[in-house]
Amino acid sequence: MSKTPKVAIIGRENVGKSTLFNRLTEEQLALVADYEGTTRDRNIAPIFWQGKKIELIDTAGYDIKSKETVKTQALKQFEKAVKEADLLLFVVDTQSGIVPEDRRLAKLIHKLNKPYILVANKADNAILRNEATKFEKLALGKPSIISSVSGSGTGDLLDLILEKLPNIKDEDDDEYLKKEKSIRISFLGQPNVGKSSLINAILNEDRVITSDIAFTTREPNKIPFSYKDQDFTLVDTAGIRKNLQRATSLEHKSTEKSIETLKHVDIIVLTLDVTKEIRKQDLHLAGLADQAHKGLIIILNKWDLVPDKDASTIYEIKKQMKIWFKFIKWAPIIVTSAKKRTRVYNILDTAIKIMQERRKEIPNKDLDKLLKRVIKRNPPPYYKNPKIKGLEQVSINPPTFLIMCKYKKWLQYSYLRYIENQIRKQYGFVGTAIKFLKREIK
């Protein structure tokens, strides 16, 4: 088997598929909540076991009766996962026993003529482990009994997966991770600004579910993608609205997951609706992106809905955006239309340039010369002079600079910004936040 085998986790709603996905991938990628239909899109992540690499796919709960638009799209995502999978993990719930939806899905599995493993989940004690044998009535063989919450039985399940998928090429997971140079991009914004639509436009397929209904996307969805010989990981996130006091606990969890992704990406794509006025929440999200010290691109989406536009419209809109977002004026602004696929690949081209900026290194001797010019041109206030003695770059990605001074507490934020602006003027660093560290010396 030359290609990486795909293993799809399937089952009805609320049987613990996402918990199992998180357990096997050893990451908290999928959102877990006591709500039916929490998972909607396909979540995909690699796992390594005994020197073998497998691609694991989490799917939405199988619900053939629903006619809701979002659930219909979720079912299509389920069908795509099943079609491309080399092995199916059919998860059932030992606590609730066999239900009609399990029987329907078992019949589907019989028709598919694909390798499968029946997984009896939530077997958290001896009594439930004994109850799991009842699932043999589904005529899918003896179940693999596990508890995805505690991890009990999951090692045996992984061994069984390798037995069902012979001839997998050996791959050293450490070597794989070293070779991976994927640019990780997170799409951040309020609900209904077109984050998922932009990702679909870039991929040129209906990879993630889109809808006019707010909060359609509920959990971060990592999607690998290649463009111009560069690997990317596109991360779709749930929309973050301002008033969370009225939100459900599920939306609170989704918001936490969206913000958590900012720690693990290289570039944040702040997505705005160009037809709407800038709100405080947009500025708040921009502030979160700035504080995360990541690369940043501002996207003005839904350009196709702007009426009476001409050649000067984009110029005027960008001019207004630079006023609103003056604290991140280093962030490139791209006007897009996900619906028409207008300028969507500019996002990736800009991301490649930003990563080059994030890896840029400035020799300390050049920074020393710059610092002397900066202080001579505009010295700190005489009465609270921090007495800056040195400036050096200590790391990249993000570009991090250490300022050495005699009185650290007197180094004002405004003067720090002044130094940053001069660094940017001289060396660029377009599209990336710059981080400063301060050290007091005697």
N, C-alpha and C positions, 0 to 999 in steps of 0.2 A: 504494500500500500504506500505509494509514493507521496500522495498529498496528505495533509493533516486530516485525520478522520474527525467527523463532526458527530457529536452526541447530543441529542435533543431531549430535554426534560419535559415530559408532557403529563397531563392529568387534568382533572376537573379543578374548579376554583377552590382555594384555601386548603390544599392538601400538604402544603409546605414545600412547593417546588423552588421558590426563591430562597428559602432558608437552606435547602440542599445545595443550590447553586452557590450561595455564599460560602458554605462549608467546604465544598470541593475546590473552589477557586481560592480559598483562604483570603478572600477580600469581601468587604461589605458593599458590593456593587449594587445588588438588587435591593429594592425597598421591601421591607417585610412589615405587614400590618394585618390586623384581624378584620380586614374588609375584603369582600369578594371583588375580584377584578382589579386588584392593586397593580399587578403586572399587565401591561398592554403591549409594549413593543418587545422585540426579541433582544435579549441581553446576551452578548457573546464574549467569552473570555477563554484564554488558554489555561490548561492545567498540565502539570507534569507529574508522572508517576512511574517509578522504576525506570527512569531514563527515556520514557516515551512521552510524546506531546500529543494532547487531545484538545480539540476545540469544543467547549461546552456551551450549549444554547439554552437559555431560560425562555419559556414561552408563557403566553397568557392562558388562563384557564379555559378549557374546551367547553364552549357553550353554543350548541347548534340551534337553540331555540330563539335567541335574542335577535331582534331586528334593529336595534339601536345602531346609529352610524358608527360610533366609536367602537362598539363591540364587534360590528361587522368587519371593520378594518383590523381589529385585534385577531379575529378569526383568520383573516387572510395572512397575517404575520405568522400565526400558528401553522397554517397550511404550508407556507414557504419553508418554515423550519423543518417540518416533517419531511417535505420533499427532498431537501438537501442533506438530511441526516443520514449517516451510515449506521447509526444505532439509536434506538429509542429507549429512554428510561421512563416507564409508565408508573407514575407515583400514585399510590392510594393511601388512604388515611385509616390506620388501624383503630383509631378511637371512634370513628363513625361507622366502620364496617362497609360492606358493599352497598352502594346506592345505584339507582338507575343510570346516572351519568357514567359510572364506572363500567357498567355493562355495555353501554353504547360505544364507549371508547375502546373497550376490549374487542368488540366486533370490528371496529375500524382497523385495529392493529392486525387482526387476522387477515383482513383484505389486503393490507399494504405489502405483505410478503417481504418485510424487513426484519433484521435482527432486533431483538428487544430484550429488556430485563424488567420484570415486574418488581417494583420496589415498595415494600410495605413500610411507610413512614410513621413517625410519632409513636413508635413502640418503646415508650419510655420506662416500662417496668416489665416484670416477668409475666404478669397477667396479659398485658397487651401483646407481648411477643407470642404467647400461645394463641391469642385471637387472630394473629396475622395468618395463621394456616388456613383460615376460612377463605382467603382470597384465591386459593387453588380452584375454587368453583368457577373462576373466570376462564379456566382452561388455558391459562398462559404459563403453566408450570409452577414450580415452587418459588415463592417470593423471596427476595433478598430483604431481610428484616433489618431496619436501621432506625436511628433517631438522629435526624439532622441537627436538632438543637444541641444534643450532648456530643454528637459525633460518633456514637456507638454504631458499629457495623459499616461505617463509610469506607474504611480501609479495605474490608472484604469486598465491598461493592466495586471499588476501583480495580481490584484484582480481577473481578468477574468481567468488568468492562474490557480489560486487556485480553481476556480469554475469548471474548466475543469479537474482538477486532485483531486478528492475527496479522503478522507481517507489517507491523508499524515500524517505521524507520527509527532507530535510536537517535536521540538528540539530547545533548547536554543542556539542561535548563540554564545553567550559569553562563554557558557560552552564548546561548540564545539571547539572554538578557543583555549581555555585553554588546552583541551585534545590533541590538535594536536601537535605532536612532530616530524613532518616530517623533514627529512634532505633535504634541498633544494640545488640542484646541477645545476650549469649553465655550459654548454659546450661552450667554447669560442675558436675562432681560425680564421684563414684565410679561404676564400672560398675553397671548394673542398678538405678539409682535412679529411672528413668523420664523422663530428659531428652527423648529422642526422642518418647515417648508424650505428654508435655506439649505439645510443638510440634504434633504431629498433632491433639491436642485443641483447641488454639487455632485451628488452620487448619480444623478439622472435616473433615479428609481424611487418608488414609494417604500423607502426603507424604514421610516418611522411614521407613526400615525399622526395625521394632521386633522384639525377640526376647528370650527369657529367657536366651539365651546371652550371656555377657559379651563385650565387645569387638566387638559387632555394628557399631556406628558406628566408623569408622576414620579419618575425615577431617572437618575442619570443613565444614559445609554451610550456605551463606548462602541464606536464603529471604526474599524481599521480601513484605510483607504490609501491608494498610491496615486501620485500626480507628479509628472516630470521627474521620475526616478527618485522621488522623495516620499517616504512613508509618513502618513498622518494618522492620528487617532482623533476622530471628531466626537465630541461629547455633547449630547443633547441633554438639557436640564429642564426641570419644571420651572414654569414662570413664577417669579417672586413678586407678589403684590404687596402694596403698602399696608393695608389693614389686615393683619393676621389675627386680630382679636376675635373676629367672627369666623375664622377658618376652622376646619375640622382638624382633629389630631393627625389625620393622614396628610393634610396639606402642610401642617407644621413639620412633619417628618420629611416631606418632599423638599421643603425649603431648606431644612438643615442639610439634606443630601446635596442640594444644588450648591450651597455655600461651601460645603466640604470639598467639592470637586476642585475648587479654586486652588487648594493646596497642592494638587497633584497634576496640574497642567502647566504648559509653558506659556500659552497665549490665551487671553480671554477676549472673546468677541462680544462686546456689549451691543446688543441688538435693540434698536428703537424703531418705532413706527413713524415714518417721515410725515404722515398725514396728521399726526397729533402733536399737541404742544408738549414741551419738555416739562416733566413733573419732578417733584422732590424725590420720588422714589428712583427715578432715572439717575439723578445726581448721587443718591445714596449708593446705588449699585456701582456707579463709576468710582465712588470713594472706596468701596470694598475691593474693586479691581486694583486700584492704585496702592492700597495698603498691602495687598498680597504680593507686591513687587514682581508682577508678571509682565509679559508683553501684552499690549492692549490695542485692539482695533475697534473703532466705533462704526457700526453699521446702521445706515438709515434705510430701512427696508420699506417695501410697498411703493416704490417709485412709480409703478404703473397706475396707481390711484391718484397721483398728484394732477389736478386739473390745470389746463392753460399753461403748461410748462414750455420754456424755450431754452436756448443755449445758456442764458445767464441764470436760470433758476438754480441749478446745482451750485454755482458760485455763491449765490446769495444765501442758500441754505447752509452751506459749509461755513460761511462767514458768521452766521448766527450761532452755529454749533460751537465755534471756537470761543465765542463770548460766554455761552452757557458753561462750557467745560474748559474754562481757562486754566484750571488747576491741573489738567492733563492735556495741555495743548500740544504735547509731544506725540499724542496718539493719532495715527492716520484715520481719516474719515472716508468711508466708501459708501456711495449711494447705490442700492441694489433693488432688484425686483425678483423675488424668489419665483413668482408665478411665471414671469417671462424669462427667467434665468439670466437676467441682465447683470453683468459684472460680478457674478458669483465666484468665478475663478480668480478674480482680483484679490479675494480674501486669502486664497492659498499662496498666490505670488507674494503678497504683502507679508504673510506669515513666514515665508522662507527668508525674506530680507530681515525681518525682525529677529529671527533666530541668529542670523549672522551678527546683528548688532548686540545681541545678548551675550555672544561669545567673544566680543571684541576686548582686547587687552591694550592698555595704554602704559608705556614705559614710565617708571616712577620719576626718571629725570625730566621727562616732558611735563609731568604733572607738577613737579617742583617749580619749573619755570612758569607754568600757568598760574600757580598759586601766588607767586611773587608779583606777577602782573596784576592779578585780581585785587590783591591787598593794596598795591600801590595806587591803582585807579580808584578804588572805593574801599577805604579802610574801615574796620569795625568802629563802632562808637567809642570815643576816647574814654568816657567814664565807666564803661563796662566792656573793656576790651578783653576777649578771651585769649589773646596772644597766640594765634595759630602758628604752629611751628612746622607742620608738615602735612602732606596729602599723598596718599598712595592707594593704588588699587589692590585689593586683597583677594578678590575672587570674581568669577564670571557667572552668568546665568542664575541670578541677576547680577549685572555689574555692581560691584560693592566697593565703596571707597572708605578708607579710614582717615579721619581728620584728627590730628594730634594737636592739642592745645594745652595751655597752662591752666585756664579756668573754663572747664567744660560747661558749667552751668550758665555761663555768660554767652555761649554760642547760640544766638537767637535763630529761630526758625526762618525768619525773613532773610538773614544773611546766608543761611544754609541753602536756601532756594536760589540766592544770587550766585553762589558758587556752582550749584547744579546747572543753572542756565548758562554759565560761562563754559562749563565742561561740554554741555550739549552743543553750544555754538561752535566750539573748536573741534569736537570729535563725533558729533552726531547723536548716536544712541536713540535714533528715531524708533518710536513704537514700543519702547521698553522702559519700565520704571527703573530708577536708579536708587540703590540703597546706600545709606550713610551710617557709618559707625563712628563713635567719638571716644577718644582715649585721652585721659588727663595725664600730662607728664610734668615732672618737676625739673 
